Structures are given as structure tokens and as C-alpha cells.
Amino acid sequence: MKSAIKILKEQYQFFYLVWRLSIYELRSLTSGNYLGAAWEIINPAIQILIYWFVFGYGIRQREAIGDIPYFQWMFAGILVWFFINQSVMKASKSIYSKIRMLSKMNFPMSVIPNYVIFSQFYPHLILLAVGMLLLQFVGFPISIYYLQLPLYIVALLMFLFSLSLITSTLTTIARDVQMLLQSVMRMLLYLSPILWPPTLLPDSFQFWVKLNPFYYIVEGYRYSLLGQGWYFLENPLYTLYFIAITSLTFIVGSYLHVKFRSQFIDFL
């Protein structure tokens, strides 16, 4: 618990630095492209069209999910997946790829995965705004349920940072973890109910699928953007589960990070 408190204090103390470094990281990633940050919209748009064609036309043959057309249902969920995937992958390798910054700047290593996640957060907000605008023209206007969206955004940021403390530590110790994580994230896209509804599975299987904390966030986004209801209130036990798993992940991640960070330089 001491490690968790220590990490929280570091994030609070260096929050301004996290913001500045995240802006710098985003600019450095897009500075070499003619279209710059526009690729943060173009790439997801291309992938969305491919998934819609393959799953919407090919596999599901334009079959609706309840009373929601497949494209709108898939679109509302996959908007957040791009942020999740990029954040998990880049934050996991952030420490060993950027640790040399510590020789020039004086800040704790726990700041590194945090600012990398925030550098992916800004494009997500732009993509989310574009998605909201698009949904207005396809039958899903802004509703009161948009008010719950910030809750899922904050919850996701907290979980991603907690998870990054574990993955960045393990990846620094053993590079193979990065390759394993890449395969796991690729599997999660197709094994999680992001491109297909969980109702296709037997009830007993649906329970295990929902143990994935990312599914809670994806459904929260869908309920918000498609005006389906107050997801966190309609699923109180699932909300408590997400809070518990996030807290546990943060405690474990903080312990591992604090325990090994003095040795990170030895693994380079």
C-alpha cells in the first residue's frame, strides 16, 4: 500500500510535467508526416470501414444488434478500442525505450507510462468528437446519457495507468513480454464482444467474457453514445467489480514498479 501512495504522490506532484511531455510526445510522433495528426483519424477510419465490411456485410450480413444497426453498434464500441490498444502497447514499452530521458531530466520513472498514455488520449478525444458528430446523422443524436461518458473516460485512464505499471515493469525486465502482449491484444479484439455481441454465446460463457475489464468500458461508451441508459447504475455489481479490479491492478503495479525501478537500468 505504501508503494501505491508513493506512485499517487508522484503523479500529483509531476502532473504538469506529464501534460507537457505528452504534448511533446504527440508532436514528435506526427512531425514527420505531411498530414500530421490527421493520420490519427485516417487510420482508425480505414480500420472501421474494414471491420464493418467484414463483420457487418460478410459475417453478420447487416444483421442489427437488437434495435441498433450493426454499424452504429460496432462504431460506438470500437472508438474506444483504438485508444485502449495503442495505450497498452506503447505504455508497456515506454520505460525501456525512454529511460535515457532520466539522464537529462529529473522526474520519477512512474511518470513515463502516464505521459505516453496521455499522448494517445488527445487523438482519442478528437476521434470521439468526430464519432459523436457522425452519430448525429445516423439516427443517434446527443442525449442526456452523454453525461456519464466522462466517468468511463476517467475510469479507463485509471485502469490503463494501473495496467501500464505492471506491463512496463515486466517488459523492461523481459522484452518477450512485449511480444506476448501484442498477441494478447490482437486476440482480445476478436475474442471480446467489440465486433460481435455477447448474446451469441451461451449464458455461462457470457459471464467469463465480461470478466474482461475493457468490456465494461466498451459497453459504457455504447450506452452513452447510443443513448441506451445509465450503464453504471443498471449494472452496479459489474461497476463494483471494475473498481475492485482497477484498485488491485494499481496496488500490484505500484508494488512491482517501486520494487524494480532502481534496477531498470541494469536490464538495458
Beta strands, then each sheet from edge to edge (+ up, - down):
end
